[in-house]
Amino acid sequence: MQIMNLPQYNNKVKRQWAQNALHGYRPYDLGQRYVDIEMSNKWLTNMDLFTETEGFLTAIQDQVILTRNYKKYIFKQPDTNELCRRCGKESETIQHITAACEQLAPTKYVKRHDGLAKVIHQKLAEAAELIEDKSLYYKYTTANVLENENFKLYWNGSILMDKTVPFNRPDVTFMYKKTKNTFLIDIAAPNTHNLTKTITDKQNEYQELLNEIIAMWEQKQHK
C-alpha cells in the first residue's frame, strides 16, 4: 500500500491549480505581496455562512460568474457585448465589478469602505474599553471622538496641524496615551493586482502628517 506524501501532493495540486488560465487567478492573488494567506481563507472555517453563500463567494474567487466578459470569451459567444452594463466603458469582469466601475464607486464601494472602517473602529473601541454596550456590527454607530484615561479614538476626522497638510483625514486615528503611540488607519479595498501600489500610495500620502504628529503630539511611533 502506497502512503501519500501530503505536502508533496498538496504542492502538486497547487501548481496545477495555478496553471489554470481562469481559476489560476486565485492562487496568483494569494501569492501577492502583503496578502495574508491564512486570514484571506479564514472565512471558510470561521464564519457561519449559508452553503449557498459560501458557494457563491467561491465562484466569484474562481472567476466563474456569468459576466459579459465570461460569456464572450469563456462561453465563446462572440456577438456578446462585453462592456459593463453599468458604466458601459470597460469589459465586465469580476475585477471591474468589484473595484473599478465608476458607476459603483460613489455608492457600493463607499458603503463597503465605510462598513469595514466601522468594524475596525468598533473593535478598537471595545478593546480600549471606550464603549460598554456591544452591538452587531451593522447596527454600530460611530462617535467622532471617544476618549478615556488611556486611549483616544477619532472617526473620520481632520487632524489639524500648525502647517497645511494635504492628507490629514484618515478613516480612524487611534492614540495610546501611555506609550505615546498613534496609529493612522486608512481603509482601501483594491483589486489584488493593485494592492502593493495602493499600500505604497497610502504610506506616501500620510507620511507628512505622521511627521507633524510626531513633532506636535510628541509621539514615539506612528503607523
N, C-alpha and C positions, 0 to 999 in steps of 0.2 A: 504494500500500500504506500503510495507516494504522499508524503506530507507537504502541504503547500507552504511555501515561504511567503508569508503575508506581506512583509514590507516590499519584497521584490514584485509580488503580484500587484500590490497597490500602485507601485511606481509605474508598472507596465500599463495599468488601466488609465492612470493619469496622463501618460504620454499619448495613448490612443485617443483619449478624450480631447487633449489639447490640439491634436492634429485634425480634428473635425473642422471643416470650413465654417460651419454655422455655430454648432454647440461649443466649439473651442473658444468662443468669446469668454465664457465663464472662467475657465482655468487661467486664461490670459489676464482677465480682470483681477483675479485673486493674487496674481503674481506681481502686480504693480507696486511700486514704492509707496509706502505709507499705508498700505492695506493690511489691516489686522485680520488674518485668515480665521482665527478662532472666533472672534467677535462677529465677523461677517456671516458665519454659518450658525451662530448660536441660536438664532430664531427657529432653526429646525428641531431643536431639542428642548428649548426653554420657554417656548410660547404656546399658549393654549389656542391654537388656530384650528378652525374647521378644516377638514380634509380637503374640501373644495378650494378653500383659500390658499392653503399650502400648495396645492397643485397648480393654481393659477399663478402664484408668485414664482414657482419653479419654472413654469412655462415662459414667463417673462424673462427670467435669467437665461434660459436656454434659447431665447430669440425665436420662439415658435408661436408667437401671437400673430393673428391674421391681419397684419398691417398691409398697406398698399404695396410697400416695397417687397414684402414677403410674397404676396400674390403674384407680383410681376416677375420676380427673379427666382423664387423657390418653386412656386406652382407653375411657372413658365406660362404666364398669361400676358403676352407682350402688349396687348391692347389696353391693359390696365393703366390708369393714370396714377403714377407713383407719388405725386405731390401730396403733402399733408392736407387733410380735409379741413383743418382749422386755419392754417396760415396760407396754404397754397403756394409756398415758396421753396420748401425743402422736401427731400424724399422722406416719406413717412416711415421711419424706422423706430425701433424701440428707443434708441438713444435720442432721437429727435423728440419723441413724445415726452420722455421723462425729464429732459433738461435743456432743450434747445428751441422749443416752439415759442415764437414771440407773442402769440395769442394767449398762451397759457402762463407766460411769465408774470403778468401783473395780478393773476388770480390764483390758480392752482399752485404755482411754485411759491408764491408768497405765503399761502396758507400752510404749505408743507414746512417752509422755513420757520415760520412763527411757532408752529406746533412743536417742532424739535427744540427750538430755543426755550420754550416754556417747560418742556420736560427737564431740561438741564437746570433751568432756574429753580424749579420745584425741588429737585434732588439736592441741590446745594443748600437751599433754604431749610430743608428738613435736616440735613447732616449738620448744619451750623446752628440748629435749634432757633432759627429765626421765625418759624411758624410752628404752631401747635397742632392745628387741625389738618389732617391728611385728607386729600380728596382725590378722586380719579383724575388722571392727567388731563383728560379732555374737558373737565369742569374747573380746572385750576385757573385762578385769576392772578395775574402778576401785579405786584406793587412796584411803584417806581423806585423806592428805596426801602430796604429792610436793614435794621441795624440792632446789634446788641453789644455787650461789653467786648466781645472777641472778634466779631465779624461785621462786615458791611457788604451789602449786595445791591447792585444797581441793575435796573432793567432798561435796556434800550435808551440810555440817556447820554446826552453830550457831556463830555468831560472838558471843562473849561480850564485852559492853561493861561500863563502870562503872555504867551505869543499865540498867534493863529496857527492851528494845526489842521490840515485839510481832512484827515481821517481821525475823528475824535468821538465816534459814536459806535462803539462795539455793542453787540447784542446783549452781552452780560459782562459785568465787571464785578469781580469777587475779591475782597480785601480781607486778609488775615492780619489783624492788628498786632497780635503778639509777636509774630515773626517778621512783620513788615514785608509781607509778600502780597503782590497784587497780580491777579490773573485776568487778562483780557480774553474774552471768549467771543469769537465771531463765527456765525454758522454759515455753512455753504453746503450745497447738495449737487456737486458737479457730476458729470459722467466720469467713469474711471479714467478714460484717456486724458482727461483734463485735471486730474487730481493733483499731480505734482505742481503744475502751473498755478492752480488755484491756491494751494497752500503757500507757495513762494510769494505770490502776489499779495496775499493777506499779511504775511510776515513783513514784507517790504512796506506795505501801506501803513501799518501801525507802528513801525519802528520809531518814527519821530515822536509819536505820542508816548511810547514807552520811555524814551529818553527824558521827556519832560516830566513824566510821572516820577521817575527815579529822583530827579532833582527837586521837584516841588513837594512831593509827599515823603521824601527821604525813605524810599523803599529799597529793599535789598535785592529782590529778584522780581522779575516780571516775565510773564509768558503770554 
